[in-house]
Amino acid sequence: FSGLKAFIMTHIGGICFLIALAMLYAQCKSFDFSAISSLPQSSKFIVFALLFFAASAKSAQVPIFTWLPDAMVAPTPVSAYLHAAAMVKAGVYLTARIYLSNPDLSNYCAVLVAVISMLTMIISVILYYFQYDLKKILAYSTIGHLGYILLGVSIGIFGSKTGALGGIFHIINHGFAKGLLFLSVGAIAYVTGSKSIQELGGLSSKFPLLSACFLVGIFSIVGVPPFSGFWSKFMIFTGAFERMNTVVFGVIAILESILAFCWYIFVGHKVFFGTPTQKVVLAKNEIPFSIKFSLVCLLILSLISPLIGYPFVKALSGGF
């Protein structure tokens, strides 16, 4: 059922994508990203809205977002690949490319992206507090962080280059950190047989590597300095405060970060510290080398991702 739900919801966006392409080609005889600027004003917003709705469905934004948490029934490596990096990033990539290729997008486009992304961030952080399955918590976190990326793009459409670059930068930083978190949860499930925070506790005493990987992932995505998420989030916040008409977005984004930080601190303390639960006491004593190797690689990549992403962001900054 979860696969069918994801198929239907994402393909609703696909239909909107095809309609937008048909309108674009009918009026401009081109599928190029920059062709949107050549559209009449009456059609430009409609095409943009259709493309953005398609991107929102793929990136699990309001209102079509419930497919992503349900898709967490998939094996953890699949979740890490598709739902932290490859699949869900396609929508935000599409929106960012449209923005980069069409600097003359109207404020109506910016408002549309900002409203959807802010609603998604608010709803996802509220739903954090009702989840006890670690993978579902990460799924809602992914939804919220995709909202962060789109918020940065919307701030860019409003006129802040810093905000747009921060959103694009966050694609890289979030991808590595969330991949690390997903595989950490997979490793926890492998050794304990559980992903429920109600059944886990005291893992750090027996599995220090898992604890280090999960905590680095947490600090990265919530934006604790000097971890990777801090740099891209700081650029988004800075961009929001550069213009008076986007200050409220910056305030809401900061509040969302605080709420997410509080819940992740609770989860981290509950799962890794305190008295070991029965699941942890009876856990397998050894983690296979393949799992350790993958975790260590992603741990290193999560720590250095700002160094990986910064050259791309710097190159983009010259294209505005």
C-alpha positions in Angstrom: 0.0 0.0 0.0 2.8 2.4 0.9 4.4 1.9 -2.6 1.1 2.5 -4.3 0.5 5.6 -2.3 3.9 7.0 -3.2 3.3 6.1 -6.9 0.0 7.8 -7.1 1.0 11.0 -5.2 4.2 11.6 -7.0 2.6 10.9 -10.4 -0.1 13.6 -9.7 2.9 15.9 -9.7 4.1 14.2 -12.9 0.9 15.0 -14.6 1.3 18.7 -13.7 4.8 18.6 -15.0 3.7 17.3 -18.4 1.0 19.9 -18.6 3.5 22.7 -17.9 5.9 21.3 -20.5 3.1 21.2 -23.1 2.2 24.8 -22.4 5.9 25.8 -22.5 6.5 24.1 -25.8 3.2 25.3 -27.4 4.1 28.9 -26.7 7.9 29.0 -26.9 8.8 25.9 -29.0 11.4 25.0 -26.4 11.9 22.9 -23.3 14.8 25.0 -22.0 14.6 26.3 -18.4 15.2 29.8 -19.6 12.2 29.6 -22.0 9.9 30.4 -19.1 11.1 34.0 -19.2 9.8 34.2 -22.8 6.2 33.3 -21.8 3.5 36.0 -21.7 2.8 37.2 -18.1 -0.6 35.5 -18.2 1.1 32.1 -18.7 4.3 32.5 -16.8 2.9 32.1 -13.3 0.6 29.2 -14.4 3.6 27.3 -15.8 5.7 28.0 -12.8 2.9 27.0 -10.4 2.4 23.7 -12.3 6.2 23.0 -12.3 6.4 23.9 -8.6 3.5 21.6 -7.7 5.2 18.8 -9.5 8.4 19.6 -7.6 6.5 19.7 -4.3 4.9 16.3 -4.9 8.4 14.8 -5.6 9.9 16.5 -2.6 7.0 15.8 -0.2 5.8 19.3 0.5 2.3 20.3 1.7 -0.2 19.1 0.7 1.3 16.0 -0.9 3.7 14.9 1.7 2.3 11.9 3.6 3.7 9.4 1.1 7.3 9.9 2.4 6.8 8.8 6.1 4.8 5.8 4.8 7.6 4.9 2.5 9.9 4.3 5.5 8.8 0.6 5.4 11.5 0.3 2.7 14.9 -1.2 3.7 17.1 1.4 5.3 19.7 1.6 2.5 16.9 2.4 0.1 15.6 5.1 2.4 19.0 6.6 2.8 19.6 6.7 -1.0 16.2 7.7 -2.2 14.8 9.8 0.7 18.0 11.6 1.8 19.7 12.3 -1.5 18.4 11.2 -4.9 14.7 11.1 -5.3 13.3 13.8 -3.0 16.1 16.2 -4.0 14.8 16.1 -7.6 12.0 18.5 -6.8 14.0 21.1 -5.0 16.6 20.8 -7.8 14.0 21.6 -10.4 12.8 24.6 -8.5 16.3 25.9 -8.0 17.2 25.5 -11.7 14.0 27.4 -12.7 15.1 30.2 -10.4 18.7 30.3 -11.6 17.6 30.3 -15.3 14.8 32.9 -14.8 15.9 35.9 -12.7 12.7 37.8 -13.6 10.3 35.6 -11.8 7.5 37.6 -10.1 6.9 38.1 -6.4 3.8 35.9 -6.8 6.1 33.0 -7.6 8.2 33.8 -4.5 5.1 34.0 -2.3 3.8 30.6 -3.6 7.1 28.9 -2.8 7.5 30.6 0.5 4.0 29.8 1.8 4.3 26.1 0.8 7.7 25.7 2.3 6.9 27.5 5.5 3.7 25.4 6.0 5.7 22.3 5.4 8.4 23.2 7.9 5.8 24.1 10.6 3.7 20.9 10.0 6.7 18.6 9.9 8.3 19.9 13.1 5.0 19.6 14.9 4.7 16.0 13.7 8.2 15.2 15.1 6.8 15.2 18.6 4.2 12.5 17.8 6.7 10.0 16.3 8.5 7.2 18.1 9.9 5.3 15.2 13.4 6.6 14.4 12.9 6.3 10.6 9.6 8.2 10.6 11.2 10.9 12.7 13.9 11.2 10.0 11.3 11.2 7.3 9.5 14.2 8.8 12.9 15.8 9.3 13.6 15.3 5.6 10.3 16.9 4.6 11.1 19.9 6.8 14.6 20.3 5.4 13.4 20.2 1.8 11.2 23.0 3.0 14.3 24.9 4.1 15.8 24.5 0.7 12.7 25.8 -1.0 12.5 28.6 1.5 16.0 29.7 0.4 15.0 29.6 -3.2 11.9 31.7 -2.5 14.1 34.3 -0.6 16.2 34.3 -3.7 13.2 35.1 -5.9 12.4 37.9 -3.6 15.9 39.3 -4.3 18.4 37.9 -1.8 21.2 36.0 -3.5 22.5 34.9 -0.1 19.3 33.1 0.8 19.2 31.3 -2.6 22.8 30.2 -2.3 22.1 29.0 1.2 19.2 26.9 0.0 21.3 25.3 -2.8 24.2 24.8 -0.3 21.7 23.0 2.0 21.0 20.3 -0.6 24.6 19.1 -0.2 24.9 19.4 3.5 21.6 17.8 4.3 22.2 14.9 1.9 25.3 13.7 3.6 24.0 14.2 7.1 20.6 12.6 6.5 22.2 9.6 4.8 24.4 9.2 7.8 21.4 9.3 10.1 19.4 6.8 8.0 22.2 4.3 8.0 22.8 4.8 11.7 19.2 3.9 12.3 19.6 0.9 10.1 22.6 -0.2 12.1 20.6 0.3 15.3 17.8 -1.8 14.0 20.3 -4.5 12.9 21.9 -4.9 16.3 18.8 -4.4 18.5 15.9 -5.4 16.3 14.1 -2.2 17.0 13.7 1.4 15.7 11.4 2.6 18.5 12.8 5.2 20.9 10.5 3.7 23.6 12.5 0.4 23.4 16.0 1.8 23.2 18.3 3.4 25.7 21.9 3.4 26.8 23.3 2.5 23.3 26.5 4.5 23.8 27.8 2.2 26.4 27.8 -0.7 24.0 28.0 0.9 20.5 30.1 4.1 20.7 30.5 4.3 16.9 26.7 4.3 16.4 26.4 7.0 19.0 29.0 9.2 17.4 27.5 8.8 13.9 23.9 9.6 15.0 24.9 12.6 17.1 27.1 14.1 14.4 24.1 13.6 12.0 21.8 15.3 14.5 24.1 18.3 15.1 24.6 18.7 11.3 21.0 18.8 10.3 19.8 21.0 13.2 22.6 23.5 12.5 24.8 23.4 15.6 28.0 25.2 14.8 30.5 24.2 13.4 28.7 21.2 11.9 27.7 21.3 8.2 24.0 22.3 8.5 25.0 25.5 10.4 26.7 27.1 7.3 23.8 26.6 4.9 21.1 27.4 7.5 23.0 30.6 8.5 23.0 31.7 4.8 19.3 31.1 4.6 18.6 33.1 7.8 21.0 35.9 6.7 19.2 36.1 3.3 15.8 36.3 5.0 17.0 39.2 7.2 18.5 41.0 4.2 15.1 42.2 3.0 12.2 43.5 5.1 9.6 41.5 3.3 11.2 38.2 4.2 12.1 38.9 7.9 9.1 36.9 9.1 10.4 33.9 7.2 13.7 34.1 9.0 12.0 34.3 12.4 9.8 31.2 11.7 12.7 29.2 10.3 14.8 30.0 13.5 11.9 28.9 15.7 11.5 25.7 13.7 15.2 25.0 14.2 14.9 25.5 18.0 11.9 23.1 18.2 13.7 20.5 16.1 16.8 20.8 18.2 14.8 20.2 21.4 13.2 17.1 20.1 16.4 15.7 18.7 18.2 16.3 21.9 15.5 14.4 23.7 15.7 11.5 21.2 19.5 11.4 21.4 19.5 11.3 25.2 16.8 8.7 25.3 18.3 6.3 22.8 22.0 6.6 23.6 22.4 7.5 27.2 21.0 6.4 30.6 20.4 2.8 31.6 20.6 0.3 28.8 17.2 -1.2 27.9 16.5 -4.9 27.5 16.8 -4.6 23.7 20.2 -3.1 24.1 21.4 -5.6 26.7 20.4 -8.5 24.4 21.8 -6.8 21.2 24.3 -8.4 18.9 27.8 -7.6 20.1 29.4 -7.0 16.7 28.6 -4.7 13.8 29.7 -6.1 10.4 32.7 -4.3 8.8 30.6 -3.3 5.8 28.2 -1.3 8.0 31.1 0.2 10.0 32.8 1.2 6.8 29.7 2.9 5.3 29.0 4.8 8.6 32.6 6.0 8.9 32.6 7.2 5.2 29.4 9.1 5.7 30.6 10.5 9.0 33.7 11.9 7.3 31.7 13.2 4.4 29.1 14.9 6.7 32.0 16.7 8.5 33.6 17.9 5.4 30.5 18.6 3.2 30.8 22.4 3.6 34.2 22.1 2.0 32.8 20.0 -0.8 29.8 22.2 -1.4 31.4 25.7 -1.0 33.2 25.6 -4.4 29.9 24.9 -6.2 28.2 27.7 -4.3 31.0 30.1 -5.0 30.8 29.3 -8.7 27.1 29.8 -8.7 27.4 33.2 -7.0 29.2 34.5 -10.1 26.3 33.6 -12.3 23.7 36.0 -10.8 
